[in-house]
Every structure is written in C-alpha cells, then in structure tokens.
Amino acid sequence: MTKVNMSSALPDGILVRGSDSSVYLIERGTKRPIADPESLYHYKLSLKHMIRIEDGFLNEMVNGEMIRRCGDYVRHSPSTLLVRGFDSAVYVWMGGRLFPIATSGMFRRLCYQAHQLVNLPDSLIASLPRGELIDDSFFLSHSAIDGRLYSGPDGFIYYGEQRKLRKLEVPSLFSYFRWDVGQLIYLTGEEFANSPIGEPIADFRSTLSA
C-alpha cells in the first residue's frame, strides 16, 4: 500500500469507517472513535456524509481522543461544532473557543442549518472562552472558519481547516466527500486574500477506498 500523508488525505471533520461497525471522526490526522450512537446523534454527526476506507489504511492511523457525550466537554467533543445554550445565542465552537454568530443573515451565509445545532447547558456555555464576533465583516479581518466549504474568486473550491483554506486539487473530491453546492460560502477577492492557504486536499482515493 502506498504511504499516505494523513494531513493531505482526509480533511478534518470527515466521518469514516472500515469493514466493521466502528465509526471515527477525522481530526488533525488522527481517527477519533465515536463512543456510541447516543454521542453520534448528540453532536449531530451525520452518517450520510460517512465514507468507507480500506481497513489496512484505517489501522495505520493513530487513535485520537474518544468522542462521547459524557465527561469533559473540551476533551471529548468534536473540535468544531455549531452550538447554543437555552437562549437564542448561537456559536461556532472552534479551536477551544466559542465564536458568537451575530445575525440570522450571517448564519445563512455560513450555510448552517438549524438541525446542526448542538444544545449545551448554559453553565457550560458561560464557562467556555470566547472568540471574535462572526459578523458581516468577519472574513475581512479574520481567517476561515473550520469545517466550512468555500468558493474562491479563482473558481476553485476550498475547505476550512485549522483556520486555513485547503484547495480541492481534483473537483470530483467534492462528491467523494458527499458535499453539495448548498454548503458553499462565496468569498470576495478581499475576503479570500485574508485567509492563509493550507496544504491542498490531494486525490488519494485509489489508496483510501475499501
């Protein structure tokens, strides 16, 4: 089997499985086991976006922290989520901070859906550190939001990961990862120039497919 650079092979936030029933969330080149179906559904991780990969490749990957509903939230939650407390405030949980979304218009621009919201106790929301307000000018002064798909002014599609834009080297990867055009955030030239460019997402499907 060809040795694959994990940071290039699979973007963060992708659900994968091999030939058995175990499901993993890819983050920072590791596979994070999903503890149980309750945790999967609590964090709104959709199986319709899951991809199958070859067992040998999956077994070579390092295990990360388990994803589970109970226990330390920071340790056991996915690194990027859409969350809210019991009021109307909505946040992007990213990089260990909560970034409040300013308006419903910005919520729509980020292509989020209400069914993706993860409810957290108000006490937990209050205890977590805050990031910058995500408002209409956010992309003019801050880099990309993780886990979002972007259409650049150059005509290419990019994925937000670790606050960088990773270009899809092959357009067909868009359907391979089960993304759709309704998820695309269209960046202006000025917004695009403000986000650093990360390593491209290369086409390793001949190695990854089960």
Number of C-alpha atoms within 10 A of each C-alpha: 8 9 8 13 11 16 17 16 17 24 22 23 20 19 25 21 20 19 11 7 7 12 22 25 24 23 24 16 18 20 25 24 20 23 17 13 12 13 17 19 13 14 20 15 20 12 12 8 13 18 18 15 18 15 15 13 17 20 11 11 14 10 17 17 16 17 23 23 19 11 10 9 14 13 13 19 20 24 20 21 21 23 20 21 18 11 7 6 12 22 24 22 25 20 16 14 17 24 21 20 21 16 14 11 12 16 17 12 14 19 14 15 11 9 8 15 19 17 15 13 10 12 9 10 17 11 8 14 11 17 16 12 15 20 15 13 11 17 19 17 10 15 20 25 26 22 19 18 27 24 19 20 15 9 7 13 21 25 26 22 23 20 19 19 27 23 22 18 15 13 12 10 16 16 10 13 15 12 13 10 11 9 16 19 18 16 16 13 12 12 19 21 15 15 19 13 19 17 13 18 21 18 18 16 13 11 16 20 13 16
